[in-house]
């Protein structure tokens, strides 16, 4: 029961991170240039982390949540609006 509950909590956390990513990217770029590839990579990576968490019991839920948060930040860094903002700041 505990394993199922932690998996549900982790899946809910992944859903919230994905929804936050979608909202931020939609407000930054609009519908015409939404990064669907990045969204797909975020979903596949999140499902992989959840799969690893259910397979290996020694991975704590907080570690998996941290990995999901860092992975979301990494994916967000390589989208067009963030790259343009970094270009404007640097040069």
N, C-alpha and C positions, 0 to 999 in steps of 0.2 A: 504494500500500500504506500509506504514511504517513497519508494522508487518511482511509482506512478505519479504521486503528488509533486515530487521535485521535477519530473519531466514536464508535467503540465505547467508548473511555474516557469520553468526555463523556456518553454514554447511561448508562453504569454509574454515574457520579457523580450524574446526575439521578435514577436509580432509588434510590440510597442516600439522597439528600435527601428524596425522596418517602416512602420507608419511614420515615425518621426523623420526618417531619411526621405521618404516620399514627399511629405509635406514641405520639408526644407528645399528639396530640389524643385518641386513644382512652383513654389513661391519665388525661387531664384531664377528659373529658366522659363517657366511657362510650359504649356502642353506641347508646343511645336518641337522643342528640343529636349524632351525629358530623357534622362539616361537609362533606358530600359535594360541595356546590357549590365550596367552597374547594379541595378535592382535585382536582376537574375543572379548575378554573382553573389550578392548579399544573401539572397534566399538560399542558394545552394550551400554557401559557407555556413550559414546558420544551421541548416539541417544537418550538415556534417558534424558540427560541434555537438548538437543534440544527440546525434547517433553515437558519437564517441562517448558522451556522458552516460548514455544508457548501456553501452557495452562494457565500459571500464568503471567499476564502482569506486575506485580510489580517486577519481576526479571529483572534487567538491563542486557543489552548485555555484558557490561564489566565484570559483576559478573559471567555470564555464561562462558565467555572466560577464566576468571581466574580459574573457577572450572575445565574447560576442561584441561587447562595447568597443574594444580596441579594433576589431575587424571592421565594425561599422565606421569608425573614424578613419581607418585606412582606406576603405572604399570611397568615402566622401571626399578624401583629399585628392583623389584622382579624377574628379568630375570637372567639367569645363568651367563652371563659375569659380571654383576654388583655384584652379590653375590660372585663370585670368586675373583673379585678385592678387595672387602671389606675384604674377608678372608685373602688375601695376605697383605693388609695394617695392619690389626689388629694382625695377628699372623704370 
